[in-house]
Every structure is written in structure tokens, then in C-alpha cells.
Amino acid sequence: MITRRSFLKACAAAPLVAALPSVAMATAVTPFPLTASKTKKRLVPGDGYQDASVWAFNRSVPGPELRFKKGETLSVDFLNQLDEGSSVHWHGIRNINAMDGVAGLTQPEVMTDGQFRYEFPLKDSGTYWYHSHAKTWSQVARGLYGPLIVEDETDPIVDQDIVLMIDDWLLADDGTIDEASFGSLHDWSHGGRLGNWLTVNGQSHPTIDVPKHARIRLRLINAANARIFGLNIPASAFLIAEDGYPTPVQPKQDVVLGPAQRADFIVDLGDTNLTINETLNGGPYPAVTLNVIETNQALVTKEILKQPRLESPPTSIDVVIPLHMQGGAMGNLREATFDGQLRPIRELVQNYGKAWAFNGKIGKHHDHLAKINIGQTVSIEVWNDTRWNHAMHLHGHHFWIQTEDGEFLDGKRDTYLFQRGEKANLVFIADNPGLWLFHCHMLEHHAAGMAGVIEIS
Ligand SMILES: [Cu+2]
């Protein structure tokens, strides 16, 4: 629940004109420079508030929109001007392992003034994002994220393609980032760092101009550390993709996005403004308003949206990885193994800041959940035996979700939001060699033990 009064101010704040800060068309030949540094940003408008000290890519939060076409090569020269190590992860991309950007696993962290060139082919179209993958609970919370969009020639034709990166910030009363709460053991063992200030594309309740009666594509991205958002689009809206992967096209006005999840909608606008509300956290809170305007722009013909051809899930499984998730506040974890030693939960929390376990072990990047042969079909049989939701993310692959009754959900995802107590199988074909992280994208949970590595060779 959002109870802090400043979150409520999000609805009262004057709308601002906003679009994403800049659009960068990177090409395969010239690496695009992406620099992480500290900068100032006004998060709360109005007198009596101050600029927040954010950490940003190219001095902007979100970072620049990187937009490519399927089949192109992403080439980015990352420069770290922070005073601590960092890296860039390309969330949801079925990447080359060495380009996956997990500091301490797929590469050493890029130290201060260090550089790293990320270069890889973009095999999948859809809505993705990039973010720091070092001390994420701090670096992502401070603003180190941006959108990565891969277009396909078969995409529905629209008049406007709009990325909406949704975040919640935990701010002090003066509008600066609440520094004292970083590392809070309470947050780490409960629901994570939950904010009190809602932003879309870095602004509170922005307004985006769109042509009257236009067909638009909305790409929603949850960039929050831990907040689950519910978004309502009160219009003629069709869900077409989740986590970049196509879903059966269906009329839909509501979507729940766990941390790191994305959803793409095609929306046919009328002649009135459209406000998208956040509805899951005590609101509704207006998140963004699409302001319809008269233009001379010739509008596209609104063709009937084609149903995608979806890959069928496998009918047999080669390897099962049982994954019993335990821990957290009000949980049943009494003790767990950490650094090779069985320790009581109280000691783990107080001395090490660890609160969650996979199969009785506090997860680390060096713990392998399984070694898999390339090409095998794998089922991670997850039991969320905790009192909390978890947004489980597998790097380098997209997975099907098989519910407890054996049915597969439509489509594939890279991040699945488990409800408390839920059992489900994440099924994937291990066709990408390397060391792949599997972790909770509630970033405090990850830091407090919800992580492991699947080795594929
Ligand atoms: Cu979690």
C-alpha cells in the first residue's frame, strides 16, 4: 500500500509536457556512447522541493531510447563515470553470454572511468530495457535504466509508438532521494524498496500529445525496484505482447506488471484525452495523459490486428530443476546455508543482510542451480513457499509458464510474477550456452539471496 503523502501528490501535481528525453538511432557501424554518471533531476515539481541526485545514462532518466530493427547489431560503448563499479544488462534479450552484463558473473564490473563495448545481434523484436546490473538495488533505484526497442517489419502499423517507463521513487519530504533507507533490512526481508512517488518517463503525470483518432502503440515497462503496478487504459485497447513476446491479440484494458515486466498495447484513440491510471496501490493515480490534438498528419488505416503464430510448448522435459523458495518476513525459513555453513535466519539477516533461500541455500552468483547440456528442455519447478510475491527472471532465454494443473499459459516471458504460495513450472529450451542468472527482480530480494546460476554448455 502506498501511504506516504507525497505519493498522493502525484495526482495533484500539474501535468507537464513530456516525451522521452531523446531518441538515439544507433547503427551497427558506429558504437553509441552510453555514459553512467551522477546528475540532478527534478522529480517533484513545485516550490519547496529540491532536485534529486540521480544516477543516469547520458544524464537522463530514463536513459536514451535505443531503437533498432530486428536483425541489426546493437553496439554501445559504455563508459562508467560513477565512483563505483557498474555494468549494463539488456533485459529480455537472448544475448551472447559475454554481453549479458551481469557484473561478477558474465563480466567483471566496469570500474570508475572504465569502458566496455557491448555488441550483439538483435534476434528478437519487441519491448526490452537496459539497466545497471551491479548493486542493482541501489543503482537502478537511482535511475540507471532506459528502454531498448526492437522493431520488426511485421509490426502493426501505427501513427505513433510511445514508450512509457514506469517507476516509483522513495523520496524524502523535500523531493530528494531518501538515502537513509538504502539497505534497509526491513525492505530486504519484506516487499523490497517501495517508493512514494510515481513517475512515467521520469516525470510525474506527464502529458503526451497524440493525433485525434490515431492508432498508437504503447510500450509499458515497469522499471521499479519492487513495486507491482496495475495499469488501466480506458479505451479501445488490444494487448499484443508481453515481455516482448507476442500474445494472442485480445481486447484488454488492464494489465499487471511486476518489476521488469513489459506489455505492448495497440490503442485506437477517439477525440477525447486518455488518462492511464495506476490502479493497484490504493489509487487510482493518474500515471500519464495522452492529449489528443488536431494535426495534419495522415492517419494509418486501422487494419484488423493479425493473430501471431505462437511457438508450441514442448511435450517432454529432459531436466527438472526443483526450486523451493523460502524466507522473508513471516516465512518458514529457520536456517540456511551461506558460504558453505548452515546458519540460523536471525544471524543471516543481522550479520549478512540475507533473508531468502533457494533449496535451503542463500543464493549467490557462484552457486549453480544446475548444469544443463545445450539443447535440453528444462523445467524449473518453482514453489514460492514465502508470504511475498516474486518476479522471477531468467537471463538469456524466454520461457513458457506451466501452471500447477499442467496447463500452459499463452506466450512466453522472461519474467514471471509468482503469487505467494504459487507453484508453477518455467519451461525453456536451453539453446544458449553460458552462465545464466535466474533471480528475483525485486532487487532487494535478489541482493538478499534470491539468485542462482544455470550453466548451459
Ligand atoms: Cu522476490
Residues whose N, C-alpha, C, O or C-beta is under 5 A from the ligand:
A	BS01	CU	N389 H390 A391 C440 M442 H445
